[in-house]
Amino acid sequence: MPFPIVTVRSHHHEPDDLFPVVAAPTADLPVVLHSDDGATLGVQAREITVRTQRDGHVRELVTVRRRGIDVLITDSRVVVSSEHAGHHGVLAGHVKYPWLVAVGGSTGSSRFDDDELRLVVQRSAGDYAVLTIGFDAGVDVHALAQDIAQRASRLWLEMHPGVTTEAAEQWEAMADVARGDAPAGEFALHWMPEHVRVDNLTRPMVRFDSPARSA
């Protein structure tokens, strides 16, 4: 069954570009960082939800609510991981910037709603995978989305030096994109000028016993 973006992995797994490399339980971080990760920004989340969407049909795959969910924004990807859980491994996943279709934030419409960060990728089959990350109050999700969009732009420009296409102009504009804003409960999304579809983004699904949230 398709389970894009995040899965349960341990340090015994072989390296896989589709998912982060999990560090040994004695390491400082649950995942291994690489030189292209560059400067990092870490924040704590309270919930992650993965949905798929195709032809207007939305399907929720999993919702995880637990303490110890780390979100690491780097110069090449956004990494999510849970704390080490013994031999059972960690919940781990990442969205590499070339995959990114859109990123945005939404502030809760009431004090009972999370502020949320949303990242969208597209599989080679055409359907979309949507990762929504919920935070406690005090995390500026619109600033996080702006930071991710700007990092994605800088990475594209570094990978395509001297390109003068219309897409390059759009990426240059994205490098200085303003902080998004939207009414409470709605998402302000930054759409990437182009993206790479992710091949074979499929792993066994691990379903957690937690109530589903509405889309």
C-alpha positions in Angstrom: 0.0 0.0 0.0 1.4 3.4 -0.9 2.8 5.3 2.1 4.6 8.4 0.7 6.9 10.8 2.5 7.3 9.2 5.9 7.8 5.6 7.2 9.2 3.7 10.1 13.0 3.1 9.7 15.9 2.1 11.8 19.7 2.5 11.5 19.8 -1.1 10.2 18.2 0.0 6.8 20.4 0.6 3.8 20.7 4.2 2.6 17.6 5.2 0.6 17.2 8.5 -1.3 13.5 8.4 -0.7 13.9 8.5 3.1 16.5 9.9 5.6 19.3 7.7 6.8 18.5 6.9 10.5 21.3 7.4 12.9 22.3 4.9 15.6 20.4 5.3 18.9 23.5 6.8 20.5 23.7 9.7 18.0 22.7 13.2 18.9 20.1 13.4 16.1 17.7 10.7 15.0 18.8 11.1 11.3 22.1 11.6 9.6 22.8 15.0 8.1 24.9 15.5 4.9 27.1 18.3 3.7 24.4 19.7 1.4 22.1 20.2 4.4 24.1 23.3 5.3 22.5 25.6 7.8 19.7 24.0 9.8 16.7 25.2 11.7 15.0 22.8 14.2 11.5 23.1 15.6 9.3 20.7 17.6 6.0 19.6 16.2 3.0 17.9 17.9 1.4 16.2 15.0 2.0 15.0 11.4 -0.6 13.9 8.9 0.0 12.3 5.5 -2.7 12.5 2.8 -2.8 11.6 -0.9 -4.9 13.5 -3.4 -5.9 12.6 -7.0 -8.6 14.0 -9.2 -10.2 15.8 -6.2 -10.3 12.7 -4.0 -8.4 13.0 -0.7 -7.4 10.0 1.3 -5.8 10.2 4.7 -3.1 7.6 5.2 -1.9 8.3 8.7 -2.0 10.8 11.6 0.7 10.7 14.3 0.3 12.6 17.5 3.2 12.2 19.9 5.8 14.1 21.8 9.3 14.3 20.3 8.5 15.0 16.7 11.4 17.0 15.3 11.2 19.1 12.1 14.6 20.1 10.7 14.7 22.7 7.9 18.0 22.5 6.0 19.4 24.0 2.8 18.4 20.9 0.7 15.3 19.3 2.4 12.8 19.3 5.2 13.3 16.3 7.6 10.7 15.0 10.1 11.6 12.4 12.7 10.4 11.1 16.0 12.6 10.4 18.9 14.5 7.1 19.1 12.2 4.2 20.2 14.6 1.3 20.9 14.9 -1.4 18.3 11.6 -0.4 16.7 13.3 2.5 14.9 11.9 6.0 14.3 9.3 7.6 12.2 11.4 9.4 9.6 10.8 11.2 6.3 12.0 14.1 4.2 10.9 16.3 1.4 13.8 17.3 -0.9 13.4 20.7 -2.4 13.5 19.5 -6.0 10.3 17.4 -5.2 8.5 20.4 -3.7 5.3 21.4 -5.5 4.1 23.9 -2.9 4.7 24.9 0.7 2.6 27.1 3.0 1.2 27.8 6.4 -2.1 28.1 8.1 -2.9 29.6 11.6 -5.6 27.9 13.6 -9.1 29.3 13.5 -9.5 28.7 17.2 -7.4 28.1 20.2 -8.1 24.4 19.8 -6.6 24.2 16.3 -3.0 23.8 15.5 -1.0 26.2 13.4 0.1 24.0 10.4 2.8 23.8 7.9 2.0 22.0 4.6 4.4 20.5 2.0 3.1 19.0 -1.3 5.0 16.6 -3.5 3.9 14.7 -6.6 4.5 11.0 -7.4 5.4 9.8 -10.9 1.9 8.2 -11.2 0.5 11.7 -11.0 -1.1 11.7 -7.5 -0.1 14.2 -4.8 1.2 13.4 -1.4 0.5 16.1 1.2 2.5 16.3 4.5 0.8 18.6 7.1 2.7 19.3 10.3 0.9 20.7 13.3 2.6 23.0 15.9 1.7 24.5 19.3 1.1 28.2 19.4 4.2 30.3 19.2 5.7 28.8 16.0 5.3 31.2 13.0 4.3 28.7 10.3 4.2 31.4 7.6 7.8 32.4 8.4 8.8 28.7 8.2 7.1 28.3 4.8 8.8 31.5 3.6 12.2 30.1 4.7 11.6 26.8 2.9 10.5 28.5 -0.3 13.6 30.8 -0.2 15.9 27.8 0.5 14.4 25.8 -2.3 14.9 28.8 -4.7 18.6 29.2 -3.7 19.2 25.5 -4.2 17.6 25.6 -7.7 19.7 28.6 -8.7 22.9 26.9 -7.4 22.1 23.8 -9.4 21.4 25.9 -12.6 24.0 28.6 -12.8 23.7 31.0 -15.7 20.2 29.8 -16.8 18.1 32.7 -18.2 14.8 30.9 -18.8 11.4 32.1 -17.6 11.6 29.5 -14.9 14.9 30.9 -13.7 13.4 34.4 -13.4 10.6 32.9 -11.3 13.1 31.1 -9.1 15.0 34.4 -8.6 11.8 36.0 -7.6 11.1 33.2 -5.2 14.4 33.8 -3.5 13.0 37.0 -2.1 9.4 35.9 -1.6 7.4 37.7 1.1 6.0 36.0 4.1 2.6 34.6 3.2 -0.6 35.5 5.0 -4.2 34.1 4.9 -7.3 34.2 7.0 -7.3 31.8 10.0 -7.9 28.2 9.0 -6.8 28.8 5.4 -3.4 28.1 3.8 -1.1 30.7 2.1 0.8 28.6 -0.3 4.1 29.3 -2.2 4.0 27.4 -5.5 7.3 26.3 -7.0 8.0 27.3 -10.6 8.7 23.6 -11.4 9.3 20.3 -9.6 10.5 16.8 -10.0 8.0 13.9 -9.7 9.2 11.3 -7.2 9.6 7.8 -8.6 8.4 4.7 -6.6 7.6 6.6 -3.5 6.1 3.5 -1.9 6.9 1.7 1.3 4.8 -0.6 3.7 2.4 1.5 5.6 2.5 1.5 9.4 -0.7 2.8 10.8 -0.9 4.3 14.3 -3.8 4.1 16.6 -4.8 7.7 16.7 -8.0 9.5 15.6 -8.0 10.9 12.1 -8.4 14.6 11.5 -10.6 16.1 8.9 -9.0 17.4 5.7 
